[in-house]
Amino acid sequence: MTREEKFQVIEDLTSQLEENNVIYLADISGLDATATSNLRRACFKEDIKLSVVKNTLLEKAMEKSEKDFGDLPSTLKGNTSVFYASVANAPAKVMQDFLKKSKGEKPLLKGAFIADEIYVGADQLPALVAIKSKEELIGDIITILQSPIKNVVSALTNEERTDNAGEEVETTESAE
């Protein structure tokens, strides 16, 4: 790779790092072609971009970026794949599902950058899976807001039923 090609790759990586707020680093070395293809398909279905990068070029792109990647550059050893996503927990869920299905050790999470938060180490995968997406949070808020309304409607409906039942009893007793 020529110096100009390396410079272009660093520029591309820097722009991708700047554009994305959800970035995962993982080691997928050792996966055979079929497993790698399955992982890429799973990523595609979840709208996750997966690319394999050279550590030195990614490290230079991280340095050049205006974002603070904290300890993430220290994880750049061995093979590194970068997952870019718009949903914070999507790559973590894909990795966890893939690990369960393959019963293997790869992909191995190295670290993640999510909206200025840094997660380092494979032990962070459960915490990353537990992060709620924007849609999940909105759904939770709507459920919380609907709960009091449902209680009021339920109480009003029960009162009407009681009154109706009471009136029916009265009419039956007066007829006798």
C-alpha positions, 0 to 999 in steps of 0.5 A: 500500500502506497503512502497516498493510499494509506493517507486516503484510508486514514481520511475515510476512516476519520470521516466514518468515525466522525459520522458515527456515534456507535462504533464497536471494535471486535476480533473476528479472526479465526472465523471460517468463510461461512461463519464470516459470511453469516456474521456479515449477513446478520450485520446487514439485516440490522443495518450495521456496517462491518469492515476489517481495518489495519490497526495502525491506520485506525489508530491514526484515524482515531488520533485525527478525529475530534472525538475522544476515544479514551482507552480504545486505541490500546485495544488495537492488537491483533485483527480488528473489525469495526462495526458502525451502527445507528442503534446503540445496542444492535452490534452487541445483540448481533455479537451475542446471538452469533456467539450463542448460535456458533458456540464459539469465542468469536467475535470477541468484543474489544471495545465500543464507543457509544455517544462519548461513552467508552466500553473496553473489554469483552466483559462489557457485552452484557452491559451493551446488550442491555442499552435501550435503543431510542425506539425502546425508550420511546415505547417505555415512556408511552407505556408509562404515560398510558398507564394512568389513563388506562387506570382512570378508564378502567375505574370509570368503566367499573363504576358504570358496570356497578351502577348498571348492575345495581339498577338491574337488581332494583328493577328485579326486586320492584317487579316482585 
